[in-house]
Amino acid sequence: MSLGDALIDRAGAWRYSEGHGTIPQEKEHTMAKTLRCGDLMPGCPTVIEGKDEQEVLKKAAEHAARDHGLAEIPPEVAQKVQAAIRDK
Ligand SMILES: [Zn+2]
């Protein structure tokens, strides 16, 4: 392969990668969050992750309903959940 071909190849790869995947700048605006369920429910190994607090809370509610039998999260528990959410 000549040097010229190699350069064309790289340009092609660059164009290809430009059209795919996510735009990096967008990701930096939202801080991903994580919640260790074990902080609230001792012994639970589940770690919930989300792109923001809203998503973590939503997933936490789903997990609590499915795995802990909590159909609804009482306000005082919701507060604890919110306090236990950490930046990823
Ligand atoms: Zn759990």
PDB file of the backbone (N, CA, C, O) and the ligand in Angstrom, with CONECT records:
HET     ZN  A 101       1
ATOM      1  N   MET A   1       0.848  -1.206   0.000  1.00  0.00           N
ATOM      2  CA  MET A   1       0.000   0.000   0.000  1.00  0.00           C
ATOM      3  C   MET A   1       0.881   1.253   0.000  1.00  0.00           C
ATOM      4  O   MET A   1       1.806   1.363   0.805  1.00  0.00           O
ATOM      5  N   SER A   2       0.596   2.183  -0.892  1.00  0.00           N
ATOM      6  CA  SER A   2       1.379   3.419  -0.942  1.00  0.00           C
ATOM      7  C   SER A   2       0.899   4.371   0.156  1.00  0.00           C
ATOM      8  O   SER A   2      -0.154   4.184   0.765  1.00  0.00           O
ATOM      9  N   LEU A   3       1.727   5.405   0.380  1.00  0.00           N
ATOM     10  CA  LEU A   3       1.357   6.379   1.407  1.00  0.00           C
ATOM     11  C   LEU A   3       0.027   7.048   1.046  1.00  0.00           C
ATOM     12  O   LEU A   3      -0.818   7.295   1.906  1.00  0.00           O
ATOM     13  N   GLY A   4      -0.132   7.335  -0.256  1.00  0.00           N
ATOM     14  CA  GLY A   4      -1.361   7.981  -0.696  1.00  0.00           C
ATOM     15  C   GLY A   4      -2.588   7.143  -0.370  1.00  0.00           C
ATOM     16  O   GLY A   4      -3.598   7.670   0.098  1.00  0.00           O
ATOM     17  N   ASP A   5      -2.505   5.850  -0.616  1.00  0.00           N
ATOM     18  CA  ASP A   5      -3.639   4.966  -0.322  1.00  0.00           C
ATOM     19  C   ASP A   5      -3.943   4.970   1.172  1.00  0.00           C
ATOM     20  O   ASP A   5      -5.102   4.986   1.589  1.00  0.00           O
ATOM     21  N   ALA A   6      -2.865   4.956   1.974  1.00  0.00           N
ATOM     22  CA  ALA A   6      -3.053   4.938   3.426  1.00  0.00           C
ATOM     23  C   ALA A   6      -3.804   6.190   3.877  1.00  0.00           C
ATOM     24  O   ALA A   6      -4.688   6.108   4.730  1.00  0.00           O
ATOM     25  N   LEU A   7      -3.458   7.344   3.311  1.00  0.00           N
ATOM     26  CA  LEU A   7      -4.123   8.596   3.694  1.00  0.00           C
ATOM     27  C   LEU A   7      -5.591   8.577   3.298  1.00  0.00           C
ATOM     28  O   LEU A   7      -6.464   9.009   4.052  1.00  0.00           O
ATOM     29  N   ILE A   8      -5.845   8.060   2.081  1.00  0.00           N
ATOM     30  CA  ILE A   8      -7.236   7.993   1.625  1.00  0.00           C
ATOM     31  C   ILE A   8      -8.024   7.067   2.553  1.00  0.00           C
ATOM     32  O   ILE A   8      -9.175   7.333   2.898  1.00  0.00           O
ATOM     33  N   ASP A   9      -7.375   5.983   2.940  1.00  0.00           N
ATOM     34  CA  ASP A   9      -8.014   5.041   3.849  1.00  0.00           C
ATOM     35  C   ASP A   9      -8.398   5.716   5.151  1.00  0.00           C
ATOM     36  O   ASP A   9      -9.503   5.533   5.661  1.00  0.00           O
ATOM     37  N   ARG A  10      -7.476   6.496   5.677  1.00  0.00           N
ATOM     38  CA  ARG A  10      -7.760   7.182   6.946  1.00  0.00           C
ATOM     39  C   ARG A  10      -8.899   8.174   6.798  1.00  0.00           C
ATOM     40  O   ARG A  10      -9.765   8.285   7.666  1.00  0.00           O
ATOM     41  N   ALA A  11      -8.884   8.896   5.679  1.00  0.00           N
ATOM     42  CA  ALA A  11      -9.956   9.867   5.455  1.00  0.00           C
ATOM     43  C   ALA A  11     -11.285   9.148   5.382  1.00  0.00           C
ATOM     44  O   ALA A  11     -12.289   9.625   5.912  1.00  0.00           O
ATOM     45  N   GLY A  12     -11.292   7.989   4.722  1.00  0.00           N
ATOM     46  CA  GLY A  12     -12.514   7.209   4.613  1.00  0.00           C
ATOM     47  C   GLY A  12     -12.992   6.747   5.973  1.00  0.00           C
ATOM     48  O   GLY A  12     -14.182   6.815   6.282  1.00  0.00           O
ATOM     49  N   ALA A  13     -12.057   6.276   6.786  1.00  0.00           N
ATOM     50  CA  ALA A  13     -12.398   5.798   8.118  1.00  0.00           C
ATOM     51  C   ALA A  13     -12.950   6.949   8.952  1.00  0.00           C
ATOM     52  O   ALA A  13     -13.887   6.772   9.730  1.00  0.00           O
ATOM     53  N   TRP A  14     -12.363   8.117   8.783  1.00  0.00           N
ATOM     54  CA  TRP A  14     -12.794   9.298   9.536  1.00  0.00           C
ATOM     55  C   TRP A  14     -14.223   9.669   9.182  1.00  0.00           C
ATOM     56  O   TRP A  14     -15.055   9.922  10.053  1.00  0.00           O
ATOM     57  N   ARG A  15     -14.491   9.696   7.864  1.00  0.00           N
ATOM     58  CA  ARG A  15     -15.859  10.018   7.422  1.00  0.00           C
ATOM     59  C   ARG A  15     -16.839   8.994   7.961  1.00  0.00           C
ATOM     60  O   ARG A  15     -17.943   9.322   8.394  1.00  0.00           O
ATOM     61  N   TYR A  16     -16.404   7.752   7.923  1.00  0.00           N
ATOM     62  CA  TYR A  16     -17.269   6.670   8.393  1.00  0.00           C
ATOM     63  C   TYR A  16     -17.606   6.871   9.870  1.00  0.00           C
ATOM     64  O   TYR A  16     -18.764   6.758  10.270  1.00  0.00           O
ATOM     65  N   SER A  17     -16.585   7.170  10.675  1.00  0.00           N
ATOM     66  CA  SER A  17     -16.815   7.291  12.112  1.00  0.00           C
ATOM     67  C   SER A  17     -17.637   8.547  12.444  1.00  0.00           C
ATOM     68  O   SER A  17     -18.352   8.586  13.446  1.00  0.00           O
ATOM     69  N   GLU A  18     -17.523   9.571  11.584  1.00  0.00           N
ATOM     70  CA  GLU A  18     -18.300  10.791  11.823  1.00  0.00           C
ATOM     71  C   GLU A  18     -19.802  10.545  11.776  1.00  0.00           C
ATOM     72  O   GLU A  18     -20.575  11.160  12.511  1.00  0.00           O
ATOM     73  N   GLY A  19     -20.191   9.640  10.902  1.00  0.00           N
ATOM     74  CA  GLY A  19     -21.611   9.415  10.715  1.00  0.00           C
ATOM     75  C   GLY A  19     -22.200   8.407  11.685  1.00  0.00           C
ATOM     76  O   GLY A  19     -23.379   8.066  11.594  1.00  0.00           O
ATOM     77  N   HIS A  20     -21.384   7.932  12.609  1.00  0.00           N
ATOM     78  CA  HIS A  20     -21.869   6.883  13.501  1.00  0.00           C
ATOM     79  C   HIS A  20     -21.679   7.253  14.965  1.00  0.00           C
ATOM     80  O   HIS A  20     -20.878   8.121  15.310  1.00  0.00           O
ATOM     81  N   GLY A  21     -22.422   6.583  15.796  1.00  0.00           N
ATOM     82  CA  GLY A  21     -22.234   6.749  17.229  1.00  0.00           C
ATOM     83  C   GLY A  21     -22.790   8.057  17.745  1.00  0.00           C
ATOM     84  O   GLY A  21     -23.571   8.727  17.069  1.00  0.00           O
ATOM     85  N   THR A  22     -22.379   8.415  18.954  1.00  0.00           N
ATOM     86  CA  THR A  22     -22.926   9.586  19.608  1.00  0.00           C
ATOM     87  C   THR A  22     -22.014  10.784  19.405  1.00  0.00           C
ATOM     88  O   THR A  22     -20.846  10.636  19.043  1.00  0.00           O
ATOM     89  N   ILE A  23     -22.550  11.957  19.638  1.00  0.00           N
ATOM     90  CA  ILE A  23     -21.757  13.175  19.567  1.00  0.00           C
ATOM     91  C   ILE A  23     -21.154  13.412  20.958  1.00  0.00           C
ATOM     92  O   ILE A  23     -21.895  13.604  21.923  1.00  0.00           O
ATOM     93  N   PRO A  24     -19.830  13.400  21.071  1.00  0.00           N
ATOM     94  CA  PRO A  24     -19.198  13.450  22.396  1.00  0.00           C
ATOM     95  C   PRO A  24     -19.609  14.653  23.241  1.00  0.00           C
ATOM     96  O   PRO A  24     -19.797  14.517  24.450  1.00  0.00           O
ATOM     97  N   GLN A  25     -19.752  15.833  22.623  1.00  0.00           N
ATOM     98  CA  GLN A  25     -20.069  17.040  23.397  1.00  0.00           C
ATOM     99  C   GLN A  25     -21.381  16.900  24.167  1.00  0.00           C
ATOM    100  O   GLN A  25     -21.520  17.413  25.277  1.00  0.00           O
ATOM    101  N   GLU A  26     -22.333  16.203  23.565  1.00  0.00           N
ATOM    102  CA  GLU A  26     -23.638  16.085  24.198  1.00  0.00           C
ATOM    103  C   GLU A  26     -23.570  15.338  25.522  1.00  0.00           C
ATOM    104  O   GLU A  26     -24.313  15.638  26.456  1.00  0.00           O
ATOM    105  N   LYS A  27     -22.669  14.361  25.591  1.00  0.00           N
ATOM    106  CA  LYS A  27     -22.577  13.535  26.785  1.00  0.00           C
ATOM    107  C   LYS A  27     -22.085  14.331  27.992  1.00  0.00           C
ATOM    108  O   LYS A  27     -22.457  14.035  29.128  1.00  0.00           O
ATOM    109  N   GLU A  28     -21.253  15.333  27.748  1.00  0.00           N
ATOM    110  CA  GLU A  28     -20.631  16.044  28.858  1.00  0.00           C
ATOM    111  C   GLU A  28     -21.614  16.948  29.593  1.00  0.00           C
ATOM    112  O   GLU A  28     -21.334  17.395  30.706  1.00  0.00           O
ATOM    113  N   HIS A  29     -22.746  17.215  28.987  1.00  0.00           N
ATOM    114  CA  HIS A  29     -23.708  18.102  29.632  1.00  0.00           C
ATOM    115  C   HIS A  29     -24.437  17.429  30.788  1.00  0.00           C
ATOM    116  O   HIS A  29     -24.720  18.064  31.804  1.00  0.00           O
ATOM    117  N   THR A  30     -24.739  16.149  30.631  1.00  0.00           N
ATOM    118  CA  THR A  30     -25.427  15.445  31.704  1.00  0.00           C
ATOM    119  C   THR A  30     -24.438  14.568  32.449  1.00  0.00           C
ATOM    120  O   THR A  30     -23.677  13.813  31.844  1.00  0.00           O
ATOM    121  N   MET A  31     -24.459  14.678  33.764  1.00  0.00           N
ATOM    122  CA  MET A  31     -23.590  13.867  34.607  1.00  0.00           C
ATOM    123  C   MET A  31     -24.310  12.562  34.920  1.00  0.00           C
ATOM    124  O   MET A  31     -25.398  12.556  35.494  1.00  0.00           O
ATOM    125  N   ALA A  32     -23.687  11.470  34.536  1.00  0.00           N
ATOM    126  CA  ALA A  32     -24.297  10.169  34.817  1.00  0.00           C
ATOM    127  C   ALA A  32     -24.369   9.944  36.323  1.00  0.00           C
ATOM    128  O   ALA A  32     -23.488  10.364  37.074  1.00  0.00           O
ATOM    129  N   LYS A  33     -25.421   9.284  36.739  1.00  0.00           N
ATOM    130  CA  LYS A  33     -25.644   9.058  38.172  1.00  0.00           C
ATOM    131  C   LYS A  33     -25.689   7.569  38.466  1.00  0.00           C
ATOM    132  O   LYS A  33     -26.002   6.756  37.597  1.00  0.00           O
ATOM    133  N   THR A  34     -25.377   7.236  39.682  1.00  0.00           N
ATOM    134  CA  THR A  34     -25.423   5.845  40.084  1.00  0.00           C
ATOM    135  C   THR A  34     -25.971   5.726  41.498  1.00  0.00           C
ATOM    136  O   THR A  34     -25.772   6.603  42.338  1.00  0.00           O
ATOM    137  N   LEU A  35     -26.660   4.632  41.738  1.00  0.00           N
ATOM    138  CA  LEU A  35     -27.255   4.390  43.053  1.00  0.00           C
ATOM    139  C   LEU A  35     -26.993   2.942  43.443  1.00  0.00           C
ATOM    140  O   LEU A  35     -27.333   2.014  42.710  1.00  0.00           O
ATOM    141  N   ARG A  36     -26.384   2.767  44.609  1.00  0.00           N
ATOM    142  CA  ARG A  36     -26.188   1.413  45.123  1.00  0.00           C
ATOM    143  C   ARG A  36     -27.397   1.086  45.980  1.00  0.00           C
ATOM    144  O   ARG A  36     -27.611   1.693  47.029  1.00  0.00           O
ATOM    145  N   CYS A  37     -28.172   0.140  45.536  1.00  0.00           N
ATOM    146  CA  CYS A  37     -29.390  -0.192  46.268  1.00  0.00           C
ATOM    147  C   CYS A  37     -29.043  -0.674  47.682  1.00  0.00           C
ATOM    148  O   CYS A  37     -29.816  -0.483  48.620  1.00  0.00           O
ATOM    149  N   GLY A  38     -27.870  -1.302  47.820  1.00  0.00           N
ATOM    150  CA  GLY A  38     -27.456  -1.801  49.127  1.00  0.00           C
ATOM    151  C   GLY A  38     -27.340  -0.716  50.192  1.00  0.00           C
ATOM    152  O   GLY A  38     -27.396  -1.011  51.386  1.00  0.00           O
ATOM    153  N   ASP A  39     -27.177   0.554  49.765  1.00  0.00           N
ATOM    154  CA  ASP A  39     -27.142   1.661  50.720  1.00  0.00           C
ATOM    155  C   ASP A  39     -28.491   1.836  51.409  1.00  0.00           C
ATOM    156  O   ASP A  39     -28.567   2.338  52.531  1.00  0.00           O
ATOM    157  N   LEU A  40     -29.553   1.417  50.724  1.00  0.00           N
ATOM    158  CA  LEU A  40     -30.908   1.589  51.245  1.00  0.00           C
ATOM    159  C   LEU A  40     -31.513   0.267  51.702  1.00  0.00           C
ATOM    160  O   LEU A  40     -32.253   0.196  52.683  1.00  0.00           O
ATOM    161  N   MET A  41     -31.170  -0.774  50.954  1.00  0.00           N
ATOM    162  CA  MET A  41     -31.692  -2.107  51.244  1.00  0.00           C
ATOM    163  C   MET A  41     -30.493  -3.011  51.531  1.00  0.00           C
ATOM    164  O   MET A  41     -29.953  -3.646  50.625  1.00  0.00           O
ATOM    165  N   PRO A  42     -30.089  -3.062  52.785  1.00  0.00           N
ATOM    166  CA  PRO A  42     -28.878  -3.814  53.108  1.00  0.00           C
ATOM    167  C   PRO A  42     -28.901  -5.226  52.518  1.00  0.00           C
ATOM    168  O   PRO A  42     -29.882  -5.957  52.650  1.00  0.00           O
ATOM    169  N   GLY A  43     -27.804  -5.586  51.870  1.00  0.00           N
ATOM    170  CA  GLY A  43     -27.698  -6.918  51.298  1.00  0.00           C
ATOM    171  C   GLY A  43     -28.055  -6.982  49.826  1.00  0.00           C
ATOM    172  O   GLY A  43     -27.783  -7.989  49.172  1.00  0.00           O
ATOM    173  N   CYS A  44     -28.655  -5.933  49.291  1.00  0.00           N
ATOM    174  CA  CYS A  44     -29.008  -5.944  47.866  1.00  0.00           C
ATOM    175  C   CYS A  44     -27.784  -5.546  47.046  1.00  0.00           C
ATOM    176  O   CYS A  44     -27.206  -4.483  47.270  1.00  0.00           O
ATOM    177  N   PRO A  45     -27.386  -6.397  46.096  1.00  0.00           N
ATOM    178  CA  PRO A  45     -26.178  -6.117  45.307  1.00  0.00           C
ATOM    179  C   PRO A  45     -26.430  -5.234  44.089  1.00  0.00           C
ATOM    180  O   PRO A  45     -25.497  -4.925  43.347  1.00  0.00           O
ATOM    181  N   THR A  46     -27.666  -4.830  43.877  1.00  0.00           N
ATOM    182  CA  THR A  46     -28.011  -4.099  42.651  1.00  0.00           C
ATOM    183  C   THR A  46     -27.413  -2.694  42.635  1.00  0.00           C
ATOM    184  O   THR A  46     -27.515  -1.946  43.608  1.00  0.00           O
ATOM    185  N   VAL A  47     -26.794  -2.357  41.516  1.00  0.00           N
ATOM    186  CA  VAL A  47     -26.321  -0.992  41.304  1.00  0.00           C
ATOM    187  C   VAL A  47     -27.095  -0.427  40.125  1.00  0.00           C
ATOM    188  O   VAL A  47     -27.072  -0.985  39.028  1.00  0.00           O
ATOM    189  N   ILE A  48     -27.775   0.677  40.358  1.00  0.00           N
ATOM    190  CA  ILE A  48     -28.597   1.295  39.323  1.00  0.00           C
ATOM    191  C   ILE A  48     -27.830   2.466  38.727  1.00  0.00           C
ATOM    192  O   ILE A  48     -27.247   3.281  39.442  1.00  0.00           O
ATOM    193  N   GLU A  49     -27.846   2.528  37.394  1.00  0.00           N
ATOM    194  CA  GLU A  49     -27.157   3.624  36.725  1.00  0.00           C
ATOM    195  C   GLU A  49     -28.102   4.303  35.755  1.00  0.00           C
ATOM    196  O   GLU A  49     -28.982   3.670  35.171  1.00  0.00           O
ATOM    197  N   GLY A  50     -27.908   5.591  35.596  1.00  0.00           N
ATOM    198  CA  GLY A  50     -28.740   6.328  34.652  1.00  0.00           C
ATOM    199  C   GLY A  50     -28.000   7.547  34.157  1.00  0.00           C
ATOM    200  O   GLY A  50     -26.977   7.942  34.718  1.00  0.00           O
ATOM    201  N   LYS A  51     -28.531   8.146  33.091  1.00  0.00           N
ATOM    202  CA  LYS A  51     -27.835   9.301  32.520  1.00  0.00           C
ATOM    203  C   LYS A  51     -28.055  10.550  33.374  1.00  0.00           C
ATOM    204  O   LYS A  51     -27.286  11.507  33.290  1.00  0.00           O
ATOM    205  N   ASP A  52     -29.098  10.536  34.188  1.00  0.00           N
ATOM    206  CA  ASP A  52     -29.328  11.626  35.126  1.00  0.00           C
ATOM    207  C   ASP A  52     -30.158  11.110  36.309  1.00  0.00           C
ATOM    208  O   ASP A  52     -30.560   9.947  36.343  1.00  0.00           O
ATOM    209  N   GLU A  53     -30.402  11.991  37.266  1.00  0.00           N
ATOM    210  CA  GLU A  53     -31.090  11.590  38.492  1.00  0.00           C
ATOM    211  C   GLU A  53     -32.481  11.026  38.194  1.00  0.00           C
ATOM    212  O   GLU A  53     -32.904  10.041  38.799  1.00  0.00           O
ATOM    213  N   GLN A  54     -33.181  11.660  37.262  1.00  0.00           N
ATOM    214  CA  GLN A  54     -34.516  11.216  36.879  1.00  0.00           C
ATOM    215  C   GLN A  54     -34.524   9.755  36.460  1.00  0.00           C
ATOM    216  O   GLN A  54     -35.373   8.968  36.881  1.00  0.00           O
ATOM    217  N   GLU A  55     -33.555   9.417  35.618  1.00  0.00           N
ATOM    218  CA  GLU A  55     -33.515   8.049  35.102  1.00  0.00           C
ATOM    219  C   GLU A  55     -33.186   7.066  36.220  1.00  0.00           C
ATOM    220  O   GLU A  55     -33.749   5.973  36.276  1.00  0.00           O
ATOM    221  N   VAL A  56     -32.276   7.453  37.107  1.00  0.00           N
ATOM    222  CA  VAL A  56     -31.925   6.573  38.223  1.00  0.00           C
ATOM    223  C   VAL A  56     -33.143   6.365  39.120  1.00  0.00           C
ATOM    224  O   VAL A  56     -33.412   5.242  39.547  1.00  0.00           O
ATOM    225  N   LEU A  57     -33.876   7.429  39.408  1.00  0.00           N
ATOM    226  CA  LEU A  57     -35.066   7.320  40.258  1.00  0.00           C
ATOM    227  C   LEU A  57     -36.118   6.409  39.624  1.00  0.00           C
ATOM    228  O   LEU A  57     -36.765   5.611  40.303  1.00  0.00           O
ATOM    229  N   LYS A  58     -36.267   6.547  38.321  1.00  0.00           N
ATOM    230  CA  LYS A  58     -37.246   5.731  37.607  1.00  0.00           C
ATOM    231  C   LYS A  58     -36.857   4.260  37.687  1.00  0.00           C
ATOM    232  O   LYS A  58     -37.683   3.398  37.990  1.00  0.00           O
ATOM    233  N   LYS A  59     -35.578   3.990  37.409  1.00  0.00           N
ATOM    234  CA  LYS A  59     -35.108   2.603  37.458  1.00  0.00           C
ATOM    235  C   LYS A  59     -35.161   2.067  38.881  1.00  0.00           C
ATOM    236  O   LYS A  59     -35.467   0.894  39.092  1.00  0.00           O
ATOM    237  N   ALA A  60     -34.866   2.917  39.855  1.00  0.00           N
ATOM    238  CA  ALA A  60     -34.904   2.498  41.259  1.00  0.00           C
ATOM    239  C   ALA A  60     -36.317   2.096  41.649  1.00  0.00           C
ATOM    240  O   ALA A  60     -36.517   1.113  42.363  1.00  0.00           O
ATOM    241  N   ALA A  61     -37.302   2.865  41.174  1.00  0.00           N
ATOM    242  CA  ALA A  61     -38.694   2.551  41.479  1.00  0.00           C
ATOM    243  C   ALA A  61     -39.076   1.205  40.871  1.00  0.00           C
ATOM    244  O   ALA A  61     -39.754   0.395  41.504  1.00  0.00           O
ATOM    245  N   GLU A  62     -38.632   0.977  39.635  1.00  0.00           N
ATOM    246  CA  GLU A  62     -38.920  -0.290  38.965  1.00  0.00           C
ATOM    247  C   GLU A  62     -38.266  -1.448  39.707  1.00  0.00           C
ATOM    248  O   GLU A  62     -38.876  -2.497  39.915  1.00  0.00           O
ATOM    249  N   HIS A  63     -37.021  -1.240  40.100  1.00  0.00           N
ATOM    250  CA  HIS A  63     -36.278  -2.283  40.821  1.00  0.00           C
ATOM    251  C   HIS A  63     -36.922  -2.559  42.173  1.00  0.00           C
ATOM    252  O   HIS A  63     -37.052  -3.717  42.570  1.00  0.00           O
ATOM    253  N   ALA A  64     -37.323  -1.525  42.876  1.00  0.00           N
ATOM    254  CA  ALA A  64     -37.940  -1.685  44.195  1.00  0.00           C
ATOM    255  C   ALA A  64     -39.244  -2.464  44.076  1.00  0.00           C
ATOM    256  O   ALA A  64     -39.560  -3.304  44.918  1.00  0.00           O
ATOM    257  N   ALA A  65     -39.996  -2.173  43.018  1.00  0.00           N
ATOM    258  CA  ALA A  65     -41.269  -2.873  42.818  1.00  0.00           C
ATOM    259  C   ALA A  65     -41.026  -4.341  42.495  1.00  0.00           C
ATOM    260  O   ALA A  65     -41.694  -5.224  43.033  1.00  0.00           O
ATOM    261  N   ARG A  66     -40.068  -4.593  41.615  1.00  0.00           N
ATOM    262  CA  ARG A  66     -39.833  -5.948  41.134  1.00  0.00           C
ATOM    263  C   ARG A  66     -39.113  -6.811  42.175  1.00  0.00           C
ATOM    264  O   ARG A  66     -39.497  -7.955  42.420  1.00  0.00           O
ATOM    265  N   ASP A  67     -38.075  -6.251  42.778  1.00  0.00           N
ATOM    266  CA  ASP A  67     -37.211  -7.083  43.626  1.00  0.00           C
ATOM    267  C   ASP A  67     -37.456  -6.908  45.121  1.00  0.00           C
ATOM    268  O   ASP A  67     -37.052  -7.755  45.917  1.00  0.00           O
ATOM    269  N   HIS A  68     -38.113  -5.822  45.508  1.00  0.00           N
ATOM    270  CA  HIS A  68     -38.342  -5.603  46.939  1.00  0.00           C
ATOM    271  C   HIS A  68     -39.830  -5.536  47.275  1.00  0.00           C
ATOM    272  O   HIS A  68     -40.198  -5.308  48.427  1.00  0.00           O
ATOM    273  N   GLY A  69     -40.679  -5.734  46.279  1.00  0.00           N
ATOM    274  CA  GLY A  69     -42.109  -5.777  46.524  1.00  0.00           C
ATOM    275  C   GLY A  69     -42.701  -4.443  46.961  1.00  0.00           C
ATOM    276  O   GLY A  69     -43.763  -4.406  47.582  1.00  0.00           O
ATOM    277  N   LEU A  70     -42.016  -3.343  46.635  1.00  0.00           N
ATOM    278  CA  LEU A  70     -42.533  -2.018  46.987  1.00  0.00           C
ATOM    279  C   LEU A  70     -43.302  -1.463  45.788  1.00  0.00           C
ATOM    280  O   LEU A  70     -42.711  -0.945  44.840  1.00  0.00           O
ATOM    281  N   ALA A  71     -44.618  -1.580  45.846  1.00  0.00           N
ATOM    282  CA  ALA A  71     -45.427  -1.106  44.725  1.00  0.00           C
ATOM    283  C   ALA A  71     -45.311   0.411  44.591  1.00  0.00           C
ATOM    284  O   ALA A  71     -45.317   0.959  43.489  1.00  0.00           O
ATOM    285  N   GLU A  72     -45.207   1.070  45.744  1.00  0.00           N
ATOM    286  CA  GLU A  72     -45.044   2.517  45.728  1.00  0.00           C
ATOM    287  C   GLU A  72     -43.920   2.898  46.676  1.00  0.00           C
ATOM    288  O   GLU A  72     -43.716   2.260  47.709  1.00  0.00           O
ATOM    289  N   ILE A  73     -43.193   3.948  46.310  1.00  0.00           N
ATOM    290  CA  ILE A  73     -42.100   4.406  47.164  1.00  0.00           C
ATOM    291  C   ILE A  73     -42.651   5.519  48.059  1.00  0.00           C
ATOM    292  O   ILE A  73     -43.076   6.555  47.547  1.00  0.00           O
ATOM    293  N   PRO A  74     -42.654   5.334  49.365  1.00  0.00           N
ATOM    294  CA  PRO A  74     -43.119   6.415  50.251  1.00  0.00           C
ATOM    295  C   PRO A  74     -42.176   7.614  50.155  1.00  0.00           C
ATOM    296  O   PRO A  74     -40.990   7.455  49.866  1.00  0.00           O
ATOM    297  N   PRO A  75     -42.705   8.811  50.397  1.00  0.00           N
ATOM    298  CA  PRO A  75     -41.882  10.024  50.250  1.00  0.00           C
ATOM    299  C   PRO A  75     -40.582   9.974  51.044  1.00  0.00           C
ATOM    300  O   PRO A  75     -39.543  10.427  50.564  1.00  0.00           O
ATOM    301  N   GLU A  76     -40.636   9.417  52.273  1.00  0.00           N
ATOM    302  CA  GLU A  76     -39.407   9.418  53.068  1.00  0.00           C
ATOM    303  C   GLU A  76     -38.352   8.476  52.476  1.00  0.00           C
ATOM    304  O   GLU A  76     -37.151   8.711  52.613  1.00  0.00           O
ATOM    305  N   VAL A  77     -38.815   7.407  51.816  1.00  0.00           N
ATOM    306  CA  VAL A  77     -37.870   6.506  51.150  1.00  0.00           C
ATOM    307  C   VAL A  77     -37.316   7.170  49.891  1.00  0.00           C
ATOM    308  O   VAL A  77     -36.127   7.069  49.590  1.00  0.00           O
ATOM    309  N   ALA A  78     -38.201   7.849  49.165  1.00  0.00           N
ATOM    310  CA  ALA A  78     -37.773   8.552  47.954  1.00  0.00           C
ATOM    311  C   ALA A  78     -36.683   9.567  48.279  1.00  0.00           C
ATOM    312  O   ALA A  78     -35.741   9.760  47.510  1.00  0.00           O
ATOM    313  N   GLN A  79     -36.834  10.214  49.440  1.00  0.00           N
ATOM    314  CA  GLN A  79     -35.815  11.185  49.868  1.00  0.00           C
ATOM    315  C   GLN A  79     -34.490  10.500  50.123  1.00  0.00           C
ATOM    316  O   GLN A  79     -33.434  11.012  49.752  1.00  0.00           O
ATOM    317  N   LYS A  80     -34.549   9.332  50.763  1.00  0.00           N
ATOM    318  CA  LYS A  80     -33.322   8.585  51.031  1.00  0.00           C
ATOM    319  C   LYS A  80     -32.673   8.125  49.741  1.00  0.00           C
ATOM    320  O   LYS A  80     -31.452   8.153  49.593  1.00  0.00           O
ATOM    321  N   VAL A  81     -33.526   7.696  48.801  1.00  0.00           N
ATOM    322  CA  VAL A  81     -33.009   7.259  47.501  1.00  0.00           C
ATOM    323  C   VAL A  81     -32.272   8.419  46.841  1.00  0.00           C
ATOM    324  O   VAL A  81     -31.157   8.263  46.344  1.00  0.00           O
ATOM    325  N   GLN A  82     -32.911   9.579  46.846  1.00  0.00           N
ATOM    326  CA  GLN A  82     -32.329  10.752  46.210  1.00  0.00           C
ATOM    327  C   GLN A  82     -30.987  11.118  46.869  1.00  0.00           C
ATOM    328  O   GLN A  82     -30.033  11.504  46.194  1.00  0.00           O
ATOM    329  N   ALA A  83     -30.944  10.985  48.206  1.00  0.00           N
ATOM    330  CA  ALA A  83     -29.727  11.323  48.929  1.00  0.00           C
ATOM    331  C   ALA A  83     -28.611  10.326  48.655  1.00  0.00           C
ATOM    332  O   ALA A  83     -27.431  10.655  48.779  1.00  0.00           O
ATOM    333  N   ALA A  84     -28.988   9.098  48.280  1.00  0.00           N
ATOM    334  CA  ALA A  84     -27.991   8.049  48.068  1.00  0.00           C
ATOM    335  C   ALA A  84     -27.439   8.048  46.645  1.00  0.00           C
ATOM    336  O   ALA A  84     -26.470   7.346  46.354  1.00  0.00           O
ATOM    337  N   ILE A  85     -28.049   8.830  45.763  1.00  0.00           N
ATOM    338  CA  ILE A  85     -27.583   8.894  44.368  1.00  0.00           C
ATOM    339  C   ILE A  85     -26.255   9.644  44.316  1.00  0.00           C
ATOM    340  O   ILE A  85     -26.097  10.720  44.894  1.00  0.00           O
ATOM    341  N   ARG A  86     -25.320   9.047  43.612  1.00  0.00           N
ATOM    342  CA  ARG A  86     -23.987   9.649  43.490  1.00  0.00           C
ATOM    343  C   ARG A  86     -23.651   9.925  42.031  1.00  0.00           C
ATOM    344  O   ARG A  86     -24.205   9.306  41.122  1.00  0.00           O
ATOM    345  N   ASP A  87     -22.732  10.869  41.820  1.00  0.00           N
ATOM    346  CA  ASP A  87     -22.207  11.071  40.467  1.00  0.00           C
ATOM    347  C   ASP A  87     -21.406   9.844  40.097  1.00  0.00           C
ATOM    348  O   ASP A  87     -20.690   9.258  40.909  1.00  0.00           O
ATOM    349  N   LYS A  88     -21.558   9.484  38.844  1.00  0.00           N
ATOM    350  CA  LYS A  88     -20.844   8.285  38.413  1.00  0.00           C
ATOM    351  C   LYS A  88     -19.382   8.626  38.162  1.00  0.00           C
ATOM    352  O   LYS A  88     -18.599   7.752  37.790  1.00  0.00           O
TER     353      LYS A  88
HETATM  354 ZN    ZN A 101     -32.432  -3.596  45.626  1.00  0.00          ZN2+
END
